[in-house]
Amino acid sequence: MSESVNIEMERANSLIEDSPSSAGALPNSDDTPPAASTPSTPNIDDRSTVINLTLKKQLDKKATAILFMIYHLAITIFICSWVSSALAFDSYGIVGVAGGAIHGKITEDATKRMGIIDCDKLQEAIRFPDWEQTSVHRLKLRPNNLYIPSNHFDRMAGKSHAQAFKEGAYFVRTEHEKCIRFAQYDKFDASLASLGRVLHAVQDFVSHSNVIDLPESKQQETLKAIWDDSLVLPIELMLTGYDATDSNPGKPLGDQFSHDDFSKDNPNKNAEAKLIVQGKSKYKIAYGFAVDQSEQILTRTKEQLGRDDWLNLVKEFD
Ligand SMILES: [Zn+2]
């Protein structure tokens, strides 16, 4: 029996013992004894009734809590089944259940390294591009008419890997400039929204490419090329194919490096995500890489803004 049930039982007992007819007011032989069936006189049956009601209340609460958990688990499993066709490191899970919202967890890990503990609003801003750009269609999440491939470093049909990368990198640079400008004009909520889009795109880049497979020198060349359009991109870099117009967007017909087969959006996404390299799954490697890149973008933002604007922007994180 739980401690709370014991406490409730003790309370019920003390209420009965403190009542006028059971403590200090016992009838003496001169008083007319109350009738045994008088409702105002508690007896052992009343006591067990109170205890039973207390226990029932506790059990009802527990049953409600269990039903609540089952309900949320069912919703999570349902949502996760949609996510097979989503656009990114997952944005739809509930943290702590079935993988959670991975974009949010990456962000939380990156902000913690910078001493920022609470970042709920920043996490929302980072998940927002997926929520905004997908809709439920025939019980599946699909890109809607707001979907923009460069926001997720997706490679559309007919685009080369380098073209898709350049469009994603351009989006990151322009959105980061907006983030800085908005903050300098004291529009910190708009600055936060832009920062969320930048971080989302870069986290997606890690999942939607083979950057983690490249030698370190090529990784550095690639990361620098996000911020400098004049740099030459390693020819080995590939981005996953995703065609919003296809009946199966994540696996366009004939694509040798499709999103569904090669992205590392969650631990169970595909064989590639589960593949173990030097003791770690590729998903785990991509996750760590995305945390590193997120931290670097936050540091870049902090340096460009200066102390006061940065602190004001951080206030918007939670
Ligand atoms: Zn995305």
Residues whose N, C-alpha, C, O or C-beta is under 5 A from the ligand:
A	BS01	ZN	L87 A88 D130 N151 H152 D204
